[in-house]
């Protein structure tokens, strides 16, 4: 099987859901405890989508990339329920951690899809769309409404330098870096994620309609 035909590995970047350490923009409005619970719920939904995608043959396996460390009861429980492998994110900013995780995964897989836990719409169908595009491109991105992106796929190591993370410039900075490196990339339609208090109504409406609860 060629690299273009291989099912990608799915990398999920996740943090320990410690109050005050996750969803800080939400926490400023709704409190640290509620923000941490929303993060747990988003992570549970993300892994539910991931397991559904694996069962459908969209992805080969799930890799849970953890911060600050994979050695916690929370991450071990997530790995047990989703049959994911555990990995600890490297040091450095988000770009360095993404670069290192993708490069590591590509030593054992022909392709990788990397996501966070902020976008509840990244279901098996959208992951399949990303995997299909990645079969014919070096990279694939799913932009976010706020100017960032919620998924990056790779069939080769990618540059993530000089990117203004957590800003409206993250997507533009990333594709500018791809252009400089000769990366042939494609994008799927824009999705929304859960970062700001204004995102809560959409998240709560979706969350109440789904039979997924946090561990």
WOTASUL-V516596 format. One record per backbone hydrogen bond with DSSP energy under -0.5 kcal/mol. NH is the residue of the N-H (numbers start at 1). CO is the residue of the C=O. If there is no record, write none. Layout:
# WOTASUL-V516596
nh={NH/NH}
co={CO/CO}
This chain:
# WOTASUL-V516596
nh={5/6/8/9/10/11/11/12/12/13/13/14/14/16/18/21/22/27/28/29/30/31/35/36/37/38/39/40/41/42/43/44/45/46/47/48/49/50/51/52/53/54/55/56/57/58/59/60/61/63/64/64/65/65/66/66/67/72/76/77/78/79/80/81/82/83/84/85/87/89/97/98/99/100/101/102/103/104/105/106/107/108/109/112/113/114/115/116/120/122/123/127/128/129/130/131/132/133/134/135/136/137/138/139/140/141/142/143/143/144/145/147/150/151/152/153/154/155/156/165/167/170/171/173/174/175/176/177/178/179/180/181/182/182/183/185/186/188/191/194/195/199/200/203/204/205/206/207/208/209/209/210/212}
co={2/2/58/111/61/9/113/10/63/11/115/12/65/67/16/18/18/23/24/26/26/27/31/32/33/34/35/36/37/38/39/40/41/42/43/44/45/46/47/48/49/50/51/52/54/53/53/8/8/10/62/85/12/63/64/87/14/70/72/73/74/75/76/77/78/79/79/62/64/66/93/94/95/96/97/98/99/100/101/102/104/105/105/154/9/152/11/150/118/119/121/123/124/125/126/127/128/129/130/131/133/134/184/184/153/186/151/141/188/148/191/144/142/142/114/140/112/138/138/163/164/167/147/169/170/171/172/173/174/175/176/177/178/179/178/183/139/141/143/118/193/196/197/199/200/201/202/203/204/205/206/207/210}
